[in-house]
Amino acid sequence: MNLSMDYQCIIVYTIITILPPSQPLEHSQTLLLQELATQHPEHAGRGCFSWIKRCVKRAVAAYLRALNLSPNNAVVHGNLACVYYEQGLIDLAIDTYRRAIELQPNFPDAYCNLANALKEKGQVSEAEECYNTALRLCPTHADSLNNLANIKREQGFVEEATRLYLKALEVFPEFAAAHSNLASVLQQQGKLNEALMHYKEAIRIQPTFADAYSNMGNTLKEMQDVQGALQCYSRAIQINPAFADAHSNLASIHKDSGNIPEAIQSYRTALKLKPDFPDAYCNLAHCLQIVCDWTDYDIRMKRLVAIVGEQLEKNRLPSVHPHHSMLYPLSHEFRKAIAARHANLCLEKIHVLHKPPYKYPKDQAPLLHGMSGSGGRLRIGYVSSDFGNHPTSHLMQSIPGLHDRSSVEVFCYALSPDDGTTFRSKIAREAEHFVDLSQIPCNGKAADRINSDGIHVLVNMNGYTKGARNEIFALRPAPIQVMWLGYPGTSGASFMDYLITDEVTSPLSLAHQYTERLAYMPHTFFVGDHKQMFPHLKERVILMDKQLAAKKEVPDNVAVINATDLSPIMEHTDVKEIRETVAAPGTVSSTTAAAVSAAVASSSLTVRDHVDVPHIPVSRQHAPASPIEISLKVAELPTTTPIETMIASGQTQTSVNGVVVANGLALTTAGGGANCRAATGEEAPRSIVITTRQQYGLPDDAVVYCNFNQLYKIDPLTLQMWVNILKHVPNAVLWLLRFPAVGETNVQAAAQRLGLPPGKILFSNVAAKEEHVRRGQLADVCLDTPLCNGHTTSMDVLWTGTPVVTLPGETLASRVAASQLATLGCPELIARTRQEYQEIAIRLGTDREYLKSVRARVWCARSESPLFDCGAYAKGMEGLFHAMWKRYFGGQKPDHITCLANCKRRIRLER
């Protein structure tokens, strides 16, 4: 079973139909077989198996007649028991097998089949004893070897299972089920090529072996051969249309390919065929979450929680993946236990390697931070599959090169091949050492390499995300192992010591959620490389029609020009600097609060009374009271018609007073070259780029709320809050992404059921990275998703100067935006209740002066606060690494590290 829980691996047990013995038949048996042959000559000579399948009831009657003639015939009892087993009459089958054994104690086939029936009843110990008895009677009993191997595998004794499968194949090389089962064990161990070979053997022997086809599809999927997997699942279903597991596996392919409607249909087919199918149910629930299909939402959540609870109680691998657990109303203990089960899978996989524990010689250890003398540097190893075009690299690509080489020695271990992007090359170039572990597929050898490099602190940047190789960490190649950035939750793993976080994201009052010790960064644990990646968004010029500029207030987010060098525009157009002083953001006014409170109270929204938000560094009651000066550079054009025409006609560029400006929609990944690299964010655009509301169908005069997260982060309560906000802000719209496109219809329908008029929620397509960030300038306010915050997305929006309103919960994933806003110095945007979330958002939409003040604060804080300061961030990490090493070097166990955060608070108080 793979870690994503998206597909099913079938273990095949063999059930033996006991044919008459080779010795001369008794008269009664001869009469019976003659009667069967006479009545059904098409089955003559084919034994009784075909007869059992086609005429079960008549077979039972025939066997009972035979027993009337020969009541002590063990073989007939054994075959009758097989018929009962096939009918699902397990208790009757068990009694009949026992009678056969009583009559003929030296009967390995009967012991094997009795074991199958006992296992079906959950009596695993008794089943194991019967298989062993069969093997004592006949050491080469291939079916018992195979079936006992299945039990050993389920008990976690993978090596013993492998030995038994191989023994069964040694006895009977053409044993298709044993080939398939051995392949599934090899797949579990990561030996995919060997697994594939045995699946192919199973299918060669038995061309209509649907289970083998389905399992081979799982292997091919893990090998990234999507088409091959698709063909295998389809063939399995063609062979057996009622094969629920194959339908579920096919659904997983559709899901991973983004074909969510097809995935939903296949999961529903699987559940129709097998209603008690936890994996299919939970994966269907996730698909429905992705497309915002909230039909019977509360019932679905209740059943999902019950499924997880039952699986944890029975010590089974839960059907909810750790990365999805924050989306559901699970307890912290359940989420932690889900992660722990997956961590234990990693331990099981490495057990078969028989590697002795690594040694970490202290004579090679660096001196403690701040000590004089000649000591080595602290060696830090970053491990990630996302060194390339991935949000993780977008955030941290500068960190390896910003570390102080006199203090630390940085190693980056890539788990994925080079994707040819500048993200990859920048990290490879600036890290002191860069090692491509994708060329070392064996986890044991990869861990050997890390250990041989003498790493002191090994950083896990994947957790349970795609491409992870947590088995490397399970081998403990380094004395200190740390979770950081890439996975928003606990690992649940005994082999991970620390989780790098901060006092807002993971307050000590919530430390029980984590198996790791918490290591606090001085500010937020989140990092953004936006200064380096998007330098053209540091400044902006507002574009206005000269005639309109004289008649109305100048908006800063209707038409915006960005470039790394704005001087051509400044020199060739009439640019004016408009300065305005506005009051600093304060608390919600009593009038606004009362009005919003009344509106909320009269709505059908369930309001959560309180959300714990401890340790917000700046109290909203003591926010700076000094006025804020707003400065806007405005290019006043005689007419904006050429720009409007360019956008309407889809032209890539136009001329403004002789200066060429590019249509912001024209920066795409098509065609390659500099334009493609600019679109992906690999380099800043070389052109002057214009971004307007017209490009996205947004009204120029509307209050535009936005959220650019994937739609799965929205839940019914969140949409209900958003609808309530839109109802109470005149001329407001909500701007969302088709992420995925099939979710748009469901969101619109749900909003209209809540009484929102059509046209109030607007959708845009998903865009390449640079456009995705740049167009955030056009919104007035971003409304965060409380269930799971915008993490990278919130950083993207804040970099454009657009404020984010958030409501932290208790999970790490729900508190990241609060941490970002606290670091930015905007705690007034952090709500404590659902009611307050709405109050903040509505005030921003109805109090123009307040909105301008908040937007001005966010714009200035981008460069003045630590939020986008990667240099300071790298220094903070080094402080944590040295604190971790100090404890280890002193013989102390890992413990929470809060000293850097405490120091930060003392410095702020002194000021």
GUBA-586203 format. One record per residue (C-alpha): x, y, z. Coordinates in steps of 0.1 Angstrom, whole numbers, plus 5000, padded with zeros to 4 digits. Example, Ala and Ser with C-alpha at 12.3 -4.5 7.8 and 13.67 -1.06 7.14 Angstrom:
512349555078 513749895071 
# end
This chain:
500050005000 501550334991 501650635014 499150844994 496450595002 495150644967 495250284955 494649934968 497149644968 495449304966 496949004984 495748684969 494948384991 494548044975 491647824982 491947464973 489147264958 489746914971 489246664943 488646294948 491846104958 493945924933 493245584950 490245384937 486945554945 484345404968 481245284950 479145584963 481645834949 481645654915 477845674914 477946044922 480446134896 478745924870 475446104878 477146444874 478746344841 475446224827 473546524837 476246774826 478546614801 480146954794 481846934828 482946574826 486646524834 486946884848 486546794884 484046964907 485347314907 483447424876 480447254890 480747444923 480947774904 477947714882 475647504902 476447564939 473147464953 473047134933 476647074943 475747094979 472846854974 475046614955 477746614982 475146565009 473746264990 477346134987 477746175025 474545985030 476045695011 479545745026 479345955058 482945915068 484446025035 486946305044 487346425008 483646475003 483446665036 486446885024 484746964991 481447035007 483247285030 484747455000 481247504986 480047655019 483147885019 482248004984 478748074996 480048285025 478848035051 482148055069 481047905102 479547605085 482647575063 484847575095 482847295111 482847085079 486647125074 487147025110 485046715104 487146625073 490346665094 488846455122 488146175096 491546215080 494146385103 496846365076 495046605053 497146925045 494647065019 491847065046 494147235071 495047505045 491447565037 490347565073 493047825079 491548045052 488148025068 489548105102 491348405089 488148525072 486648515107 489548715122 491048425140 494548485127 496448295154 494347985148 494748025110 498548055113 498647735134 496647545108 498947665079 501947545100 500247215106 499647175068 503347245062 504446995089 502346735070 503546855036 506547095037 506147165000 502447255002 502647564980 499247714989 499947705026 503347865020 501648145001 498848195025 501148185056 503348445038 500348665035 499748655073 503448725080 503249025057 500149155074 501949115108 504849325095 507349035091 508249125056 511448925054 509648605066 506848665041 509348705013 511148385023 507848195022 506748334988 510048234973 509747884988 506247854973 507647954939 510547714943 508047434948 505647554921 507247804897 504047864878 502147984909 500648304897 499248414931 502648374948 504348584920 501748864925 502048854963 505848854962 505649144938 503549344962 506049284990 508949394968 506949704958 506449784995 510249774999 510750004970 512149734947 509849834919 511649674889 511749334907 508049374916 507249454880 508949144868 506948914891 503649084882 504449014846 505148654854 501848624872 500048764842 501948534818 500848234838 497348354843 496348614816 493048694832 494548764866 492749084874 494349134908 497849114893 496949374867 495649604893 498649564915 501049604886 499249934879 500150044914 503749974907 503750154874 502050454890 504750464916 507350454888 505550764873 504250554843 500750694844 499650554810 500950204819 499050214852 495950334835 496150044810 496549794838 493649924858 491449934827 492449574818 491649454854 488149614851 487749464817 488449114831 486349174862 483849464859 482849414895 486449454908 485949744933 489649784941 490549834904 487950104901 489350274931 492850254917 491650394884 490150674903 493450754919 495050794884 492251034874 492651224906 496451264903 495951374866 493451644877 490451464862 488451504893 484951434878 486251094864 487851024898 484651084916 482750864892 485250574896 485250604934 481450594935 481550284913 483950124937 481650204966 478650074948 480449744943 481849744978 479949975002 482349905031 485450045014 487150295037 489950395013 487550464984 485250655007 487950885022 489450944988 486051034974 485651275003 488851444993 487851474957 484551624967 486451874989 488751964960 485652064939 483652214968 480851964965 479351995000 476351774995 475651595028 478851755041 478251705078 477251345073 480351285052 482651445078 481051245106 481450915088 485050995078 485951065114 484350735124 486250545098 489550695110 488750625146 487950255139 491150215118 493350365145 491650145171 492449835150 496049965144 495449985107 496850245083 494150515082 492450595049 493050965054 496551085043 498451295068 498551585044 494751585041 494051545078 493951915086 490951955062 488651735084 487251775119 489651525134 491151555169 494751645174 495351295186 493851145155 496051365132 499151285152 498250905151 497650915113 501151065108 502650815133 501250525113 502950655081 506150705100 505950345112 505650235076 509050395069 510550205098 509049885085 510649945051 514150005065 513949705088 514649475059 517949655052 519449525085 521649835088 523349885122 522750225138 525050505125 527750645147 528351015151 531951065163 532151365186 535851405179 534751545145 532151775161 532252155158 532852375188 529852525204 528652855189 530653145203 533552935217 537053035208 539552795193 539752595161 536752385156 534852265126 531752425113 528252295119 527252085089 523652135078 521951905053 518752015035 516851725020 514051794994 512451664963 511452024955 514752184945 513352314912 510152484899 508152424931 506652664957 509152544983 512152664961 510252984953 510253054990 513752945001 516052934971 518353204985 518753055020 521552815013 523653084998 522953335026 524253115054 527453235072 530152995058 532353075088 529652925110 527952655090 528752425061 525652375039 524752055020 521652034998 520451674989 518051664960 515651384958 514451474923 516351504890 517451844876 514452014860 516652254841 515252564859 517152854874 515652764908 517552434907 520752594893 520752874919 520452634948 523052404933 525452694927 525052874960 524952584983 528452484994 527752124985 524951994962 524251614960 521751464936 520351164956 517851094928 520750904913 520950684945 517450524946 518450294975 517450465007 520250285026 522950405003 521550755003 521650755041 525250625039 526150915017 524651165042 526351005071 529650995054 529351375048 529351405086 526051595087 525151735122 521651865115 519551705088 516551895076 513451725062 511751965038 509151715025 507351545053 504451355037 504351545004 505051404969 508551284964 509451235000 511950975011 511350965048 512950625049 516250805048 515450985080 514150665096 517750535092 518950835113 522050925093 522451245114 522351295152 519851575149 516851565125 514551855119 511251925101 511052255082 508852445058 507552195033 504952005054 502452195076 502151945105 503751695127 505651405113 504451175140 507951015137 510150895165 513150975142 512351345139 513651555168 512551915161 510052115141 511152465131 508152695137 507353005157 505453125188 502353225168 502152925145 502752665172 502352815207 503452595236 499852555247 499352355215 502652155217 500751835224 499851835187 503451745178 505751455184 508751685177 510151945201 509352295189 512152525177 511052885175 512453125148 512853485160 509853595139 507853375116 509153035105 507853105070 510153265045 509753435011 512353514985 510053774968 512654054970 515053864948 512453684927 510053974920 512154294922 509854454896 507054454921 509054664947 507754984930 504755074908 503355354888 499555404888 498055454854 495155704850 493255894823 494256254828 490656374825 489356114851 492256184875 491056544879 487556434888 487956144913 490155984938 493055794923 492855414930 496155234935 494954904921 492954944889 495754994864 499354944875 502754954857 505654754871 509254714859 512754664874 513555004858 510655254857 512755544844 511555524808 507955574819 509055844844 510856034817 508356014789 505056054806 503556304829 504156144863 502856314894 503556214930 500356224951 500956244988 498256195014 498256155052 495755905067 495155795102 496955485113 494955155115 493155125148 490554905164 487154855148 484855155155 481955095178 479455195151 480954955125 481254675151 477654715163 476354715127 478354415117 477554225149 473854285142 474154165106 476053855117 473553775145 470653795120 472353565096 472353185097 476053175103 477352965132 479853185151 482653025169 483053225201 486853225205 489953105187 493253095207 495753335192 498453365219 501753555216 500853805189 503954025192 502154365189 498954425207 496154565186 495254785215 498654945213 499054985176 501055295166 498855595165 500955825143 499455905109 500655725078 501755905047 500755755014 502755834983 501555734949 503355784915 500655844889 501155854852 498456074837 497855994801 495756204777 493855884769 494055524780 492355394749 495455234733 495955024765 492254934766 492354834730 495554624735 493854434763 490554394745 492154264713 494754044730 497754234717 501054154735 502254524737 501454884729 503155214731 502655484757 504255814748 506855614728 507555374756 506655004749 504654844776 503754474776 500354334782 500554154816 498553864801 501253804775 503853674799 503353304794 505352984795 504652924758 507552954734 510352934758 513153184761 513253494784 509553544782 508953184796 511553234823 509953554833 506553384835 507753114858 509553364880 513053234871 514053584861 512353934863 510554054833 512754264810 509854464798 507554724814 504454534823 500954664827 498354494849 494654614849 491354504863 490054504827 492254204819 490353994845 486854124841 487054304874 484954624879 487154934882 484955084909 484254764929 485754664963 487554344952 488054074978 490253794966 491453444975 493953264953 494152934971 493152604957 489452554963 489852254986 490752505014 487252645013 484652485035 480852565039 481452795069 484152995051 481953055021 479053155044 481353425060 482353545026 478753565014 477853755045 480754005039 479654055003 476054115013 477154395037 479654575015 478054774986 479554704952 481854424964 482954124945 484953814954 487753704931 488653334931 490553104909 489452804888 491652584909 490252344897 487852474871 485152214879 484852374914 483452704900 479952574894 479652424929 480952744946 478552964926 475652734933 476352714970 476753094972 473453154955 471752904979 472953135006 471153424989 474053584971 473053734937 474753614905 477853804894 479253874929 481853594927 484253614897 486653344886 489953364867 492153084853 495252964872 498253154859 502053114857 503953214889 504853574879 501353674868 499853484897 501753714921 501554034901 497854034896 497454034934 497954414932 494454454917 492554324948 491654544978 491754275004 492553905005 490253695026 492153395040 490753045044 490652955081 490552585075 493952585059 495552925053 497253045022 500852985030 502853064999 499853244985 499553475015 503153575010 502553634973 499553864980 501354055008 504354124986 501954314963 500754534991 497354374995 496354305031 495253965042 492453905068 492953575086 491353365114 493753125130 492552795144 494652535163 496352345135 499652455122 498152495087 495452725100 497952965118 500553045092 498953365079 498653495115 502353445119 503053625087 500853915097 502353945132 505853955116 504654215091 503354425120 499654405111 498054225140 494754415135 494154185105 494153875127 490653785139 489853595170 486353485161 484353435130 482353745138 485553955142 486853815108 483753955092 483954285111 487454345099 486654255063 483554465062 485254765077 487954745051 485254735024 483155025038 485655255054 487755395026 490255585049 490855275069 491455065038 493955315025 495755325059 495954945061 497154905025 499755175031 501054995062 501354665043 503054825014 505654985036 506154685059 507154465030 510654625031 510754745067 509654425085 511554095088 508953905067 510853915034 514353945049 516053625038 519353725052 517953775087 516053455083 519253255075 520853395106 517953305127 518052945114 521752925123 520953035158 518452745161 520852495146 523552595171 521052575200 520052225189 523752125187 524452265221 521852045237 523051735218 526751805225 525951845262 524251505263 520751655266 517651525249 515851755225 513552005241 511652315230 513852595219 512252935226 515253145235 515453325201 511753425202 512153545238 515253745229 513253915201 510554015226 513054165250 514654365223 511254505212 510354595248 513754775252 512954985222 
# end
